[in-house]
Amino acid sequence: MYPIRHILAAGLFAGLLSTAPAMAATAPNPLSVHVLDLQSGQPTAGIRVTLEQRAGDGWRALAAGVTNAQGRIPALFPEERAMPAGDYRIVFETGEHYARLKQDTFFPRIPVEFRVDAAAQHYHVPLLLSPFGYSTYRGN
């Protein structure tokens, strides 16, 4: 007879193996964005965002989304695809946001270009936004 700890360990190991494909299928998306309003200190919902990849001398659209109530798009890269190394651009359509607020802005569209060197990493691009300025950085 096997001791109970061996039976439990074997069962636990078999259970982990059976969930491995499901865990791989739900791997986190490699790219997220977050927009924060510097005037109010609040997240900025409703910003339309497009992800593009450099293709020769131009850009090819890969995905699009709209920031949620927390000002985030937690999964911007197309699902079930690895993010290959290369040059990318995220375009934040901020003019639409300020038009809804009936407020002037100097930046109706903010393109943020970045380079992906290691596809296994997560890339997070926050945008700190005001009507006449913005800041961005590589987040985590």
N, C-alpha and C positions, 0 to 999 in steps of 0.2 A: 504494500500500500504506500502511496505517496503522502508525505505530510501535507497538511492543508495549505501551508504557505506556498508549496510548489504548484498545487492545483490553482490557487488564487493568482499566482504570478503568471502561470501559463494562460489562464483566462484573460487576465489584464493585457498580456502581450498580444493575444489573438484579437482582442477588441481594438487595440490600437492599430494593428495592421488592417483591420477591416475599415477603419475610418480614415486611413491615410489618403486614399483617392479623394474623398470628400474634403479633407483638409487642404489638399493641393488645389482642388477646384475653387476653394474659397480663399485663396491667397489674396492678401491685400492688394488693392490697385496701386500701381507704382507712382501715380501722380494725383495730388490734391491741390486745391486752391482755397484761399480765404480772403475775403474783402472786409476791411474794417473802415468805418467812417471816422476820420480824425476829428471832425467838428463835434460829433456827438459822443464818440467813444463807443459806438454801437456797431454790431455787425451790419453789413449792407446786403439785404436780400434783394433778389430780382435783377442782379447784374448778369447779362448774357455774356458767356465766355466761349471762345473757340480755341481749340488746340490745333496747331498746324505743325507739319514737319517739313524741313527744307527738302526740296526736290529740284536739283539742278540750280538754276538761277531764281526759282520761284518757291512757292509754298503750296503744300497739299493739305487740305483740311482732313483731320483725323476724327475729331469728336467735337461736340458742343454740349453745353449745359447752362443752367441758370442757378445762381447762388440761392441756397435755401434760407430759412429763417435765421440760421446762425451765420449767414454770410459765407457758407462753405459749399464747395462741390467736392465731396470726399473721394470720388472716383471719376477722374476726368479722362483717363486713358481708356481706349476701347477694351472691353472686358475679354478675358481669356486670351490675351496676347501679351507677349513679352515686349518690353520697351527697349528697342535696340538703341545702341549708341548713335548719336547724331545731334544735329541742331534742331531745336524746336522753338515754337513761338506760341505764347498764349496771348490772345487779344481780348481785353476787357472792354466791353461796350458801355463805357461810363456816361456818355452823352445821353443815352436813353434814360438812365437813372435820374440824371439832373433835370431832364425835360419833364419827367413825372413830378419832380419836386418844384417845377417852375423856377429853377435856379440856374444862373449862368455857370458855365464851366469853361476853362481854357483847354481841357483835354477831353474831347468827345470820345476818343478811343485811345486805349493805352496798350501798345504791343510790348510784350516782355519776351525777349529772346534769351534762351539758355541752352547749355550743352549738356547732354547726357553722356557720361563716360562709362559708368558701371550700371548696367541694366538691372542688376539684382538689388539696387538701393531704392529707397522711397524718396521721391522728390516732392517737396511741398513749396508752393509759391504764394506767399501772402502779399496782398496789396493794401497798403495804408493810403487811404484816399481822402482828398479834400477837393473843392471845386477848382483850385488853382495850383495844385501840386500833388505829388504822390511819391511814395517810396516803396521799394520791394527788396526782398532778400531771399536767400535760400533758407527755408525753415526746415522743421523736422516733423 
